[in-house]
Amino acid sequence: MELELGLALPNQTPMEIKRHIKQKREFAEALENGDIENKKLCLLLWSGQPDEEDDDRRGSQRTDINKRINEEEDIIVGWPPINSVRKELLHHHQQYHGGNWIARVPGRDNNNGARNRISLLVKVKMEGVAIGRKIDLRLFNSYQALKHTLLHMFSKYLKIDRNGNEYTVLYQDKEGDWLLAGDVPWETFMESVQRMEILRNDS
Amino acid sequence: MAYSFPEEVLEYVFAFLSSDKDRNAVSLVCKSWYEIERWCRRRIFIGNCYAVSPQIVIRRFPEVSAVKIKGKPHFADFNLVPEGWGAYLYPWISAMARSYPWLEEIKLKRMVVTDESLELISKSFKNFKVLVLSSCEGFTTDGLASIAANCRNLRELDLKESEVEDLSGHWLSHFPDNFTSLVSLNMSCLGSEVSFSALERLVSRCPNLKTLRLNRAVPVEKLPSLLRRAPQLVEFGTGAYSAEIRTDIFSNLVEAFSGCKHLKSLSGFWDVVPAYLPAMYNVCSRITSLNLSYATVQSPDLVELISQCPNLKCLWVLDYIEDAGLKALSSYCKDLQELRVFPSDPYGAEPNVSLTEQGLVTVSAGCPKLQSVLYFCRQMSNAALIAIARNRPNLIRFRLCIIEPQAPDYLTLEPLDTGFGAIVEHCKQLRRLSLSGLLTDRVFEYIGTHAEKLEMLSIAFAGDSDLGLHYVLSGCESLRKLEIRDCPFGDKALLANAAKLETMRSLWMSSCSVSYGACKLLGQKMPRLNVEVIDERGPPDSRPETCPVEKLYVYRTVAGPRVDKPDFVWTMDEDAALRLS
């Protein structure tokens, strides 16, 4: 009798087991002529009660999530769940109307990926601020817009003069040299920038 | 003991069965019904392109005219699936080009489509009619040019929200001068400007054109010309809806819209200048669907517009509508069935609009037919969720996104377990649910117990332990798709419920606590599942077995492990399977 094959957890009723079987049959390709598997599909007999291990893990898991949110540059990939069409639209709007907006477009680190993924994430550190940020440079087309957004971004950590006259933006290029942002044409900058830093002028 | 009807009669009867479920049921009755059914099935739906192979499909169903295929898992929309994962269309087209020369329809979602595929489609299927590319990527406007140039009987070209490399707008001009069969065109995701005169001529010569969704590059002053040429339009998407305010533009628009007596659906509205919205008031009384989710319009203007649309069934809007606007919606639009409210500033630290849980509660109270909800907000309470559940037991889809992860009930600071519990308890027809906010294992107990019709569940930053996952996998009889991110769910619940996974289309788990060892075990014991470990840190073998994998994607399949995996995907126990075969 099929019911003996342990298809379900030990504490399930025959009705529930029948339901499992029904579901299995519905899934099966056309006509499996009664060739029901003899395997134990329950790979782990578990009472379903949390045990001490879980308690420990529960605590540390919660911390892990918090760590990811608070520590690592303030980023949660793919959250809130908005698709790229909408994200680009929001960015377009924010660029012209201000706002504290940062792109979250992770990809793999090789930028020579397929054409349609546009992402150039670089780390930005501000002097005096412990937490660095990441920014997607492909969503800007001028130093002006970039600087404006950077200062907005960091203004929640330090009181910043909104004109940004007291700050210098530096970037590290492919050779590892630190250069002043704004000296070379934007396209050249985009090709070589690896990371950025914002320094106060009086330091 | 009469032996039922002759084949021809059965075939005739089966032709009345359109749902896949019914046809699948019919094919299980006996061998001869299976045979008859497979020869007369014309429409195929493949919910996961890797659950089956083109060869298997073609072998079973030799005479197909319409195919719908879905590729990447849903979380790919939020960049959780690394690029290059898979879901390539080409192998399907190449196989179907040989076997289905009379294929008429291809509808795809989250597939990687190349120009090569598009060209092959355009040249292989002489009677090709419908191409829908929803959230697809990998192709350019050159591919569209092939379709336009070669598909003489094309009726529908819908690019939905695909990512197209936009080389130029020239593709549109490839529709031949004697091409007149167009019924539906959606190019709203494209950036480049198309030749406006080519567009005008296309619209003029296609008398059956019912759906026209323009892209942002078409300015508002050009709309009247198009509308005048297509007064039969039922669905219309504007381009950028902004211009210097001029009375002649405005009056042209009014006149042009007035001529469209059949318009039911409006969309587009990028860069809206509110002063131009009243130009549409003449058609609003017939409007049933309104997509204002690109329109950065403030609440009072939105309310003005919505108050003219008493027959509205579906509204997509930004949170600029605010609680006040939703209150107005609930009083003007009693036929409302679907509401989606998107965030205008999701990454800002502080709320920029006055939209709270109250707006949704009001709509749930005032709109008796409301069945489908997608709502982004910044605060929620159990009381609100309970009220919504009691008001609207007819909800079918409920997706709530509280922007701050793990945000508690803002009034009591408790988890939102009881609120979502009320949703699943009262809304017995609920098929889709997305959770957010602070949630413990308890909410999953409620869901497992009550959500009998639930087919798709999305979970993020929730739960305390494996028990949460266990409740879901051991309950939820109708569950087909489960997607989880950043939850403390691990090996135990997964392995204890391995059988469940064969009854589902797929399971996605990322940033959880499932170990490599458990994945291997699952892959070994369940040969009809593909257990894919997706890990960009390098081979899982190079780390201890207890180490959690980055991402796990498990799906049932009759096609075995796939052969097009990138270097960051491993199918568990593929080697053993190959050895045994």
Interface residues (C-beta under 8 A of the other chain):
Chain A: L7 A8 L9 R19 H20 Q23 K24 R25 E26 F27 E29 A30 L31 K39 L41 C42 L43 L44 L45 W46 G48 Q49 P50 D54 D55 R57 R58 Q61 R62 I65 R68 I69 I76 V77 G78 W79 P80 P81 I82 N83 S84 V85 R86 L89 L90 H93 Q94 H97 G99 N100 W101 I102 R104 V105 P106 G107 R108 G113 A114 R115 N116 R117 K156
Chain B: N24 S27 L28 K31 Y34 F75 D77 F78 N79 L80 P82 E83 G84 S135 E137 G138 T140 E161 E163 V164 E165 C189 W270 S293 Y294 T296 F342 P343 S344 D345 P346 Y347 G348 A349 N352 F376 C401 I403 P405 Q406 S434 D441 S458 A460 F461 D464 S465 D466 L467 H470 S474 E477 R485 D486 P488 G490 D491 K492 A493 L495 A496 N497 A498 A499 E502 T503 S511 S513 L521 L522 K525 M526 E536 R556 V558 F568
